[in-house]
Amino acid sequence: MKINFTLKQLQLKETFSIAYGNYNHRDALLIELSHQGYKGYGECVAIDYYHINLQSFVLKLKEIQDQIKDQKIIHPKEFFTFLLSLNLHPFLVSALDCAYWDLFGKLENKSFIELNQLPTKNLTESSITISVGEIEQQIKKIEKSNWNQFKVKCKGLDKKHVEELLKLNRNIALDSNASFSDEDCVWLQENAKIQEFSYLEQPRPIDYYKILKKESFANWMADEDCQNLDSLDKLVPYYQSVNIKLMKCGGLTPALEMIKKAKELNYKIMIGCMTESSVGISAGCLLAGLVDYADLDGATLISNDYAKGNSVQNGKIILSGKPGLGIELK
């Protein structure tokens, strides 16, 4: 099995503004695993608030490429066990895990859906992100959009803005990216109108969630607080919902395990994304039949998508049905 990797830059259609900062592009690392003429693809992106250094990932890949080349074609779950032995960052594990699932499926001529017997009917619709900005601009974007689900980014809480958004009578979620105060959270979870929001995502910085009450008017959703399988038990008293992202947890293999456990713990589940090309989004789309919410608009936000596969069109998730993850480079 051969490995190739390339650094890419994803250009955003417009400035992406969240509580952590403003972004006009994202740097990405594309990984290609190949065998007998078939190629599988995976991807991870540099997110500054996760302190991701793609150059260090490239150095690590050069270090381990001989070990990957020596690997025989085995089941992806066995390959994932091998990846764990290499002591890699979860973002890099995710790119390798997804690339291998894509390659393995193409070699077997079976889709990831077939290999894991996943549902494909009634796929959850994806939201589209509305960046931090003037409330009038945010409302205008929602009203002009053909999408049905919206995730509105906040930088702190403005109660008047909350009232304005609720008046729209649309499927809206709030994502503060950890910018709400304890006082904000108390106000939100005690306000009956707040239950009209689909969910309220990551209200406080990591590990400052104990002000939250699961049994309240707010459907609190953990993002940065929910990194992996081990996060789920401790968050039960505080969060009703969790956002599972492939890069956070280490790929499709652990995401399937997380979804299973999250269901056992009665969480509502979202499959989420970072700002990714269709390489990363194609992988996430495959899990849409297992979850309650989807936020897979990453490829929609970029102007130079270098891949095609599963897609999101005005929120509707379209599965290609092709072998592996269905990814092809343009």
C-alpha positions, 0 to 999 in steps of 0.5 A: 500500500502506497501513501501520498500526502499534499498540503492544500489551501481551501479558499472561503467564499466569504469571511467566516466569522466565529467567536474564535476569530475571522477566517478567509481560508483553511489549510488542509492536508490531503492523504491518498492511500493506493493499492492495485490502482485504487485510491482512497482519500482522507483529509484534515484541516488546520484549526487554530483553536485546536492548535493544529500544525499541519507541517508537524503532521507531514513530518510524522507521515514521513516518519511512519510511511514505511510502516504504512507501506508494509501494511497488508490489506486488512479490515478497516477496524484492524487498520484502525488498531494499527493506527492507534499504535502509532501515537498520532494526533486524532486529526491525523488518525481521522484522515488516515482512517477515512482514506483507508475506508475509502480504499478498502471499499473501492477494493471490495467494490462496496460502499461504506454504507454496505460494509457497515449496513447503515440506513440511507432513508430519511437522512437528516438535513444539514444546517448551514452556518450563519457567521457572526455579524450584525443581526440584520445581516444574519436575518437577511441571510436566513430569509434569502436562503434555500436551506431549511436548517440554520446554525447562527454563530454568536460572540457573546449573548444579546437578548434582543438578538435572540428575540429577533431570531425567534420571530423568524419562526425558522429551524435555528440553532445557536452556536456561541463557540464558548462565548456565553457567560454563566449568567447567559446560560442561566438566563437561556435555560430558564427561558421557556422560549429558548426551547424553540431553538433546535439546540444551543452549542458549546456555550462555555469554554472547555470544562466549564459546563457545570452551570448547565442543566440537562433538564431545562428549556435549553437543548445544550449541545457539547462540541469542544467538550465532547472530544471522544468516547471517554467524554460521553459519560461525564457530560450526561448530567449537563448536555442533552446533545453531542456534536460528533466530528470525525477529526475530533474523535479520530475518524469513521471507525471511532465515530461509529462507536461514539454514536452507538454509546451516545444512543445508549446514553440517550443523547441527541446526536449531531454529525458535524464538520470543520471547514472541509472539502468534499473529501471530509464532507463525503465521509461525514455524510455517510453517517447522516442516517444514524443521527438527529442533526447534521452540520455538513456545510463545510464544502459549501463554504469554500470556492475551490473544492478539489474533490467530489463525492457525497454532497449537500444541496440546500441542506439535502444530503445526496449519497453517491452510492459509489464504492468506499466513501465515494470520493474522487478528486476533480 
